[in-house]
């Protein structure tokens, strides 16, 4: 009986099974560009309400395109909302860019955001997977699994446009999702997953603080 069920699952899945799950070999519904709206909403809901189950059941390989598109859509939505708010602020005289500058920023964000975000995805995934190889050791699910974690964790971009608290919430949520994702897909401990994620986060924070200190020093000397 068990063998029959297993063979049935390998040949095409169970009756009524979500075709998105069968097509990726995943036990969870993931984003697919062939059904963009429904799958985006489902993936967003699962990442917010059941991230552990989502990453645990997520396909480990076989598809770079859909995770990339999901991440880019999140980034573009956030950039568009932020830039549109800039245009609204400019129309009522808030800010120093003026209406023309705000509209220019909106157009530029629509063009450059996908390019910059795509490059950042591969760089971040490469850094994380290097640490996975060092911390988790060779017993891991591979680069694509790490890349998929980074891509789906990009869902936090959807709150990045919120003034003041948005970026902070996005950073914290990204770290939490990344730790969960690395732990689940590479089947390691929470401690090792946290180490993989927090090392580059700490380095990035240190670099940001050094840059702020450098700019502050330059401005101080310029004012004197």
N, C-alpha and C positions, 0 to 999 in steps of 0.2 A: 504493500500500500504506500509506504513511504517513498519507494522507488518510483512508483507511478506518478505521485505528486511532484517529485523532484523533476522527472522528465517533462512533465507537463509545464512546469515553471520555466524550464530551459527552452522549450519549444515556442512559448509565446505568452506565458503569464496566465494568470487566473482570469476567468470570465469577469468582465466588468472592471478589470484593472485599468487604472489611468494609463493611457498609451505613452505619456511622458515618462512614466516610471519604467515601463517595459523597454522603451527605446534606448534608455541610458544605462539599463541594468541597475538602476537605483531603486531603493525601497521608499524613497521620498519624492514628492512632486517638485521638480526643479524648473527653472525658467527655460523656455524654448521660444525661439523667434518665430516659429510657425504658429504659435498661439500666444502672442506677446502680452495682451492685456490680462487675460485670466491667469496665465502662468506667472506673470509678474506679481499680481496681487497675492496669489497663493504662496509664492516664494517669500514675499515680504511678510506675510502673516506668519509663516512658519519660522522665519528667522527671528521674529519679535516674540512669538509666544512659545516656541518649542525649539530653541537653537540647538540644544544637545541632541535631540532626536534627528533634527535636520542634518547636522553634520555627521552623525553616526551612520545614518542610512544613505547619505549622499554617494553618488558614483565617484570612484576614485580616479578614473581615467576615461578616455574616449571622446572628450568634447572640450575643446578650448573656447570655441566660438560663443556658445550660449552664456557661460559665465562672464566672458569679456563684455558681451552686449549688455548683460544685466548691470554690471558695474558701471559701464559708460552711461547707461540710461540714468542711473542714480546720480552720477556726477553732473550730467547735463541738466537734470531737473533742478538740482540744488543751485548750480551756477545761474541758471535762467531765472529762478525765483529771486536770488540775491541781486542779480543785475537789474531785474524788473523793479525791485524795491528801490534800487538806486535811482532809476528813472523817476519813480513816483516822488522820492525825496527831492530830486532836483526840480521837479515841477512846482514844489511849494517852497523852494529856496533853501532847502537843507543840504549841506555839503558844499564843497568848493569846486567840484568839477563842472558844474553847469549842466544844462539839459543835453547839449551836444556831446559833452564828454561822457555823460551817463549812457546815452544811446550808443556811442562808440564802444563803451565797455561791454554793453549787452551783446552787440554784434561780435566783438572779439571773443567774449566768453563762449559763445555758441560755436565758434570756429576752433579755438585753441583748446577748450576743455577736453574734448574727446581725445585729441592727440596727446596732450600732456598726461591725461589719466591713463591711457593705454600704456605709455612708456613707464609711468610710475608703477603700474600693476606688475609688470615683468621685473622691474628693479626690486620692488619690495618682496615679491615672491622669491626671487633669486637669493636675496639676503636671508630671508627666513629659512629657505630650504638649506642653505649652507649651514645655518645654525642647527637645523633639524639633523643634518648629517653628523654634526659634531656632538650634539647633546643626546639625541635619540639613538645615534649610531646607525649603521647600515640597515637595521631592521625598521624601515619606514615605507610608506606607501608610494614614494616617488615625488618628483617635482610637480607633476600635474595636480596631484592631490593638494599640495601646498598652494599652488596657484589658484585652485578653485576656492580654497578657504579665503585667500586674500580677496578674490573677486567678490564673493558673496558677503564678506565682511564690509565691503564698500557700501552696503545698504545704509550705513550710518551717515553717509553723505546727505541723505534726505532731510536731516535735521541741522546740517552744517550751516545753512543760510540764516537760521534764527539768530537775531542780534544778541550779542554778549554771551549768552549761555550756550548757544548752538555749537560753536567749535569745541568747547570744553566737553559737552555731552558726547559729541561725535568721537572725540579722542578716547574718552573713557569707554564708550560702547564698543569702539573698534578693538581696543585691547581685550575687552572681555570676550567678544565674539571670536577673535583670533586665537585666544588661549583655548576656548572651547573647541574650536575647529581643529587646531593642531593636535590637541589631546585625542579627539575622537577619530580623526582620519588616520593618524599615525599610531593609534592605540598605545599611547604612552601615559605617563602620570601628569597630574595637574601641575606639579612642581616643575617638571621638565618642560612642559608646554609654556608655562609662565616665563621660564628662563629664556626660551627661544624668542618669545614675543617682547619681553621687557628689555632685553639687552639692546636691540636697535632703537626701541622707544626711548631708553635712557640716553643713548648716544645722541639721538636726534634732539632731545630736550637740552642736553649739554651744549650742543652746537648752537641751538637757538638762543640760549642764555648768553653764550659768548658773543654772538652777533649783536644781541641787544646791548650788551656791555660795550662792545666796540663802537657801535653807532652812538651810544650815549656819550662815550668819551670824546668822539670826534665832534659832536655837537657842543659839548662843553667847552672844548678848546676854541671852536669857531665863535662862540658867543663871547669868550674872553678876549 
